Amino acid sequence: MDDAFTLLRRATGLLPEGARAGNGVTIDDLRDCQRHQEWELVLDLLMEIADEHPVPRGFW
């Protein structure tokens, strides 16, 4: 079974290229948060971006 951090990284990979949140946060910003291990922020940003763009079922 994968740990939560691996799942968050995989979810990031499922976002559409060029996707961004309404507040301007990009996938690159999200990956930067992952590198700094800001996991709570990563989860929040994933949800914000996914609310703005269609994501595959596997994302959730």
C-alpha positions in Angstrom: 0.0 0.0 0.0 1.3 3.5 -0.9 1.8 6.1 1.7 -0.1 9.4 1.6 2.9 11.3 0.2 3.1 9.0 -2.8 -0.6 9.4 -3.4 -0.4 13.2 -3.4 2.5 13.1 -5.9 0.5 10.8 -8.1 -2.6 13.1 -7.9 -0.4 16.0 -9.0 0.6 14.0 -12.0 -3.0 13.5 -13.0 -3.7 17.3 -13.2 -4.1 18.7 -16.7 -1.0 20.4 -18.1 -1.1 24.1 -17.5 -3.8 23.8 -14.8 -3.9 26.5 -12.2 -6.2 27.5 -9.3 -8.4 30.5 -9.3 -5.8 32.3 -7.2 -3.1 31.7 -9.8 -1.3 28.7 -8.1 0.2 26.5 -10.7 1.3 22.9 -10.8 4.9 24.1 -10.5 4.0 25.8 -7.3 2.4 22.6 -6.1 5.5 20.6 -6.9 7.6 23.2 -5.0 5.4 22.7 -1.9 6.0 18.9 -2.3 9.8 19.5 -2.4 9.5 21.4 0.8 7.3 18.7 2.3 4.4 21.1 3.0 1.9 18.3 2.7 -1.2 20.0 4.2 -0.7 22.8 1.7 -0.2 20.3 -1.1 -3.6 18.7 -0.4 -5.3 22.1 -0.2 -3.8 23.2 -3.5 -4.7 19.9 -5.2 -8.3 20.4 -4.3 -8.3 24.0 -5.4 -6.8 23.2 -8.8 -9.1 20.2 -9.3 -12.2 22.4 -8.5 -11.2 24.5 -11.5 -10.3 21.8 -14.0 -11.7 18.4 -15.0 -9.6 15.6 -13.5 -9.8 11.8 -14.1 -11.7 9.7 -11.7 -8.5 8.2 -10.4 -7.5 11.6 -9.0 -10.0 11.4 -6.2 
